[in-house]
Amino acid sequence: MFSVYLFPGALQSRKAFRKEIVFVVDISGSMEGKPLEGTKDALFAALSELDPTDSFNIIAFNGEIYLFSSSMQLATKETIASAIQWTNMNFIAGGGTNILLPLNKAIEMVSNAQGSIPVIFLVTDGSVEDERHICDVVKSFLRGGGSVCPRLYTFGIGNEFLRWNRWFLKCSLIIPIPLVTCFLSLLVFTDIS
């Protein structure tokens, strides 16, 4: 039997890469109540874990998109406090669910990431229209060979997300192997408390 133990060096607090994260959050009418409140709590927890060298932005969407900022912001204590205040004022459930506009905006925001890991977190209950077109747009962007392929995490809330999840799984099977790594595991939350 052979065993190897690896221990981190003295620089345990040192990071390998900065992150550029865009949180894309569904605020449509179907997210009203507990789902949206739980989403806000999770978002606040995620923001508190960012390092000051990381950049972030928040896009809320229903039939329209609402930006925390027009550009990526450093995750300073002041900026995070401002983002929490903005979220509390702007996360009001209502309207339809158009995922394509905010997803395109998020991809645009992280498409020029240099020296950092671009990440998009998409939070929705999955009550969307035109899943096939959304997958086609994402595939064409990934095939376009941008500077760095963003990591796309989807967090589903409730049971309707399971139906939408199937479309993204199908898309990941159609995309060429080098691009499949851009689609990460889909995580489903059926109850946020």
N, C-alpha and C positions, 0 to 999 in steps of 0.2 A: 504494500500500500504506500502511496506517495501523497504527501500533503504539503501545501504551501500556504503560509499565512503572510498576508501583506498588510502592513500598518502604514497609515499616513505619516508623512514627515512632520516636522515642527511647524510648517506653514499650513495648518489645517484650515485657517480662515480664508486662504487664498482661493479665488475662483479661476476656473479655466476660461470661461467665456462670459461676456455680458449678454443679457437677454433684452430683446425688443419684443414686448408683448402687447397685443391688441385684444382686449376683451370685447367680444361682440355679443350683446345681450338682448334677447327677445323681450320686448315690453308690450306685446300685443294683448288684446283683451282676454285671450285664453290663459294668460299668465297671472291674472288678477288674484290677489290674496296671498295665500301661503306660498305658492311657487315663487312669486316675485320677491316676497320678503326673505325666503330662504336663499334665493339667488343673491340678493344684496348682501346678506350675511357672509356668504361664501366669497363674494367679490371683495368685501372688506378684509377678510382673512387673507386672501391671496395678495392684496395690495400691501398688507403689513409684512409679508415675507420677502418683498422685493428689496434688493440692495440699492443704495443710492446711485450706483453706476448703471443700473438697469434703466431702460426707457419703457414707457407704457402709454397707452391711450385706451379710452373706453368709447365704444360705439353702441348706443341704444337704438333699437329699431322696432318699428311696427310697419305701417305703410310708408313711413319716411325714416330717415336716419338722423340721429342727434349725436353730435361729437362733443366729447369732453374738451378736446383741443383740436385745432386744425393740423397740429403736428405732434410727433412723439415727444413726450415729456420725461425728464429725468425723475426718478422715483425718490425725490427728497421728501422729508417729513411734511414740508409745507405743501408740496404738490399733491401728496397723498391725502392730506387733510382737505384740500380744495376739491379733489376728486370725490371724496366721500360726501362732501356738502353738495356737489353737483349731482351726484347719484340720488341723494335723498330728495332733491328738488325735481329731478327729471324722470325718475323711474316711476311713471304713472301708467298703469296698464290701460290699453285701449287701442282700437284699430286692428288692422289686418296683420299678416305676417309676410313681408317681402324680404327674404334672406339674401337675394342676389345683390342688391345695392350695398348693404353693409359688408358683405363678404368681399365684393370687389374693392371697396374702400379700404378694408383691412389689408388685403393683399397689396394694394398700392402703397399703403403706409410702411409695410415691412419689406417691400421689394428691393430697396436699396441698402439693406442691412450690410454693414461692413464691420468685421471684427466682432460680430455678435450673432446670437442665435435668434432668428425670427420665429415667433410663436403666435398663433392665433387660437384663442379659446372662444368657441361658439357655444352659447348657452341658449337652448330653445326647448319648447315642449313638442316640437315637431309638427305642429299644425301649419304646414307650409303648402305652397302651390308650386307646381312645375319642377319637381325634384330632378327629372331627367335633364332639363336645361341647366339647372344649377351644377350638376355633375359635369356636363359637357363644358361649361365655362371654366370650372376648376381644372379639368383635364387639359384644356387648351392652354391655360396659363402655365401649368406644370411642364407641358411639352415645349413651351416657348423658350425654356432654358434661361430663366431669369438668373440674377447673380447668385442668390441663395434660395433654395426651396424652403418655404416656411413650413413649420410643423403645425398641423391643423388638428386640434383636439376638439371633439364635440361632446358636450355634456347634455344629455337628454333628461328632461323632467317629465314624469308621468308616463302613461301607457301609449299615447299617440306617437311618442318618439320611436317606439319599436318598429312601427311601419316605415317611418322615414329612414331609420337606421339601415333597413334592407337596401335602399337605393345607394347609400354611401358605400356599403359593403360590395354591392355589384360594381360600382365605379372603381373600387380599389382592385378588383379582379381584372378589369379591362385595361387599366393603365400599365404600361411597360414596367418590367421588374425594377429598373433603377429608380423609378418614380414612386413605386409602392411605398418606399420608406417614408415618403412625405405624408402619407395617410397613416396616422397612428391609431391605436386601438380606440374604439368608441366605448365610452363609459356611460352607462345608463343609471340614472338615479330615479327610482320610482316613487320615492317619498322624501321630501326635504322637510326636516323639522327644525 
